[in-house]
Amino acid sequence: MKRLIETVLFWVAVGLVWEFGVRVFGVRDYVLPPLSAVLEAGWAMRAQLVSDTLTTAWEVLAGFALALAGGLAAGLAASFSSVARRTLLPLVTALQSMPKIALAPLLIVWFGYGFASKLAAAVLFAFFPIVIATMGGLASVPRNLDEHFRALRASPARTFWYLRLPAALPALIDGLKIAMPLAVIGAIVGEFIGSEDGLGHLIVFATSNAETPLSFAAILMVTVLAMAFYGAVDLVSRAVWWRGVTV
């Protein structure tokens, strides 16, 4: 309860600084509107805001799920196969090195203006941290425990299930915490480039029509969405049994 109260008080303080700081320094509304104007604009467009939030949330969840499945598969392959490590890892690194915002228009060309292009953008942003976290976690097994399992003649499957997987999970969860906000960014970038709905589309629409308070309201919803998804991943990690286990 104390942590919750401290968090609430912190965000209330941030809101007050925003509200009165803008008014005291006379900042123009089209540059940075006061928080009250942002909340008023969000409430006036609440139906559209909720609809676009749900659209973006679905894109993020689907993209994150695909990135998780693909990242785990690639990380496992690179960890257990030298051939895959020499081929997949350079490819994944090359994809990560590319400017993803520059790739977004190509995703529209390849997948169209619908759901698929936003899904692809979310996957593209979230994929790399999961691969690296999987590989790093599997490589973090203490050597003495690995030798102990070999001395016991444990099968590769049992060694993976009872040793490597528990050792890899903390790093993997940390990778997921990084990947989830990146999936949100990917979906928003995809909506920026070409979309008919979603929070990214609403931000572009509001900005192009000089509706700065509505644009900030949409940005706040993106922030809340990313924090909620991050909190969900963190909550799941706290509930997993290995948190209390020493490998």
VOGUKE-379232 format. One record per residue (C-alpha): residue in one letter; x, y, z. Coordinates in steps of 0.02 Angstrom, whole numbers, padded with zeros to 5 digits, always signed. Example, Ala and Ser with C-alpha at 12.3 -4.5 7.8 and 13.67 -1.06 7.14 Angstrom:
BEGIN
A+00615-00225+00390;S+00684-00053+00357;
This chain:
BEGIN
M+00000+00000+00000;K+00142+00120+00041;R+00222+00094-00130;L+00054+00125-00215;I+00027+00286-00119;E+00204+00345-00161;T+00176+00307-00346;V+00008+00397-00349;L+00081+00549-00260;F+00226+00555-00382;W+00112+00558-00534;V-00003+00685-00452;A+00151+00795-00425;V+00201+00774-00608;G+00026+00823-00662;L+00026+00978-00552;V+00196+01033-00616;W+00134+01010-00794;E-00029+01104-00763;F+00039+01253-00669;G+00209+01259-00755;V+00125+01287-00923;R+00014+01423-00852;V+00150+01512-00753;F+00271+01520-00900;G+00134+01563-01024;V+00168+01420-01143;R+00054+01424-01296;D-00077+01287-01304;Y-00021+01234-01477;V+00154+01202-01407;L+00110+01119-01241;P-00069+01128-01176;P-00104+01115-00990;L-00150+00945-00923;S-00330+00999-00892;A-00350+01040-01077;V-00276+00872-01125;L-00395+00779-01009;E-00542+00881-01073;A-00498+00840-01254;G-00478+00657-01211;W-00646+00652-01123;A-00733+00738-01269;M-00661+00606-01388;R-00670+00462-01263;A-00764+00344-01379;Q-00636+00366-01518;L-00493+00358-01393;V-00553+00194-01318;S-00583+00117-01490;D-00409+00167-01551;T-00329+00106-01389;L-00408-00065-01410;T-00349-00073-01591;T-00170-00031-01543;A-00175-00149-01394;W-00225-00294-01506;E-00084-00254-01629;V+00041-00247-01486;L-00014-00410-01405;A-00016-00505-01569;G+00153-00435-01622;F+00229-00471-01452;A+00165-00650-01456;L+00240-00680-01629;A+00404-00597-01577;L+00409-00707-01423;A+00381-00867-01522;G+00505-00820-01657;G+00634-00750-01536;L+00630-00905-01427;A+00648-01018-01578;A+00793-00917-01649;G+00878-00902-01479;L+00863-01089-01444;A+00927-01132-01617;A+01076-01015-01602;S+01116-01082-01428;F+01117-01266-01474;S+01177-01263-01654;S+01342-01188-01711;V+01276-01180-01889;A+01123-01081-01833;R+01234-00969-01726;R+01344-00928-01876;T+01195-00894-01990;L+01047-00835-01887;L+01139-00721-01767;P+01220-00612-01902;L+01053-00601-01991;V+00961-00549-01833;T+01099-00423-01793;A+01087-00351-01969;L+00899-00331-01952;Q+00922-00245-01784;S+01051-00126-01860;M+00931-00066-01994;P+00834+00094-01959;K+00663+00020-01925;I+00571+00183-01954;A+00643+00185-02129;L+00578+00008-02154;A+00401+00055-02102;P+00350+00122-02274;L+00410-00042-02351;L+00300-00138-02230;I+00152-00041-02297;V+00203-00087-02475;W+00225-00271-02429;F+00076-00295-02311;G-00042-00152-02351;Y-00128-00026-02237;G-00218-00155-02131;F-00177-00253-01976;A-00034-00353-02052;S+00086-00207-02075;K+00065-00150-01893;L+00089-00328-01836;A+00249-00341-01937;A+00313-00176-01864;A+00280-00233-01685;V+00369-00399-01718;L+00517-00311-01799;F+00543-00197-01649;A+00521-00330-01514;F+00610-00479-01593;F+00794-00441-01561;P+00790-00418-01370;I+00703-00586-01350;V+00832-00676-01456;I+00978-00600-01361;A+00896-00630-01191;T+00863-00812-01235;M+01042-00841-01290;G+01115-00749-01141;G+01006-00843-01018;L+01047-01013-01088;A+01233-00970-01084;S+01223-00918-00900;V+01217-01095-00830;P+01355-01118-00698;R+01488-01236-00763;N+01491-01341-00605;L+01305-01377-00618;D+01322-01422-00801;E+01463-01543-00758;H+01358-01614-00616;F+01215-01654-00734;R+01337-01736-00855;A+01410-01841-00714;L+01235-01900-00673;R+01213-01944-00858;A+01057-01838-00872;S+00980-01837-01044;P+00989-01676-01147;A+00802-01654-01124;R+00811-01669-00934;T+00964-01556-00928;F+00871-01424-01027;W+00710-01437-00926;Y+00785-01444-00752;L+00944-01340-00774;R+00956-01231-00929;L+00777-01170-00934;P+00769-01114-00751;A+00938-01030-00771;A+00880-00939-00929;L+00712-00878-00865;P+00773-00725-00766;A+00867-00657-00918;L+00721-00700-01031;I+00597-00607-00922;D+00711-00454-00923;G+00717-00467-01112;L+00527-00473-01119;K+00518-00316-01012;I+00624-00228-01143;A+00531-00304-01290;M+00354-00259-01233;P+00373-00068-01240;L+00466-00090-01405;A+00316-00185-01474;V+00208-00035-01426;I+00329+00081-01517;G+00327-00033-01670;A+00137-00033-01680;I+00131+00156-01663;V+00263+00180-01797;G+00163+00068-01913;E+00008+00172-01879;F+00104+00333-01911;I+00152+00278-02086;G-00016+00214-02143;S-00171+00170-02046;E-00355+00208-02033;D-00367+00182-01845;G-00262+00158-01688;L-00178+00282-01572;G-00039+00319-01696;H-00168+00368-01827;L-00258+00476-01699;I-00096+00567-01656;V-00062+00603-01839;F-00243+00658-01868;A-00245+00774-01718;T-00075+00850-01759;S-00121+00881-01940;N-00279+00971-01883;A-00185+01075-01752;E-00280+00988-01611;T-00131+00982-01493;P-00230+00936-01335;L-00306+00784-01424;S-00134+00736-01488;F-00066+00740-01310;A-00216+00641-01248;A-00175+00504-01374;I+00009+00510-01323;L-00042+00489-01141;M-00145+00336-01188;V+00006+00262-01278;T+00108+00290-01120;V-00025+00211-01009;L-00039+00063-01128;A+00148+00033-01128;M+00159+00047-00938;A+00011-00071-00917;F+00088-00203-01029;Y+00257-00185-00944;G+00172-00203-00775;A+00083-00360-00835;V+00249-00439-00886;D+00325-00390-00720;L+00176-00462-00626;V+00192-00627-00718;S+00378-00633-00679;R+00344-00610-00494;A+00221-00754-00496;V+00338-00878-00579;W+00409-01006-00459;W+00592-00986-00508;R+00602-00814-00426;G+00628-00899-00261;V+00744-01034-00327;T+00933-01026-00330;V+01005-01120-00478;
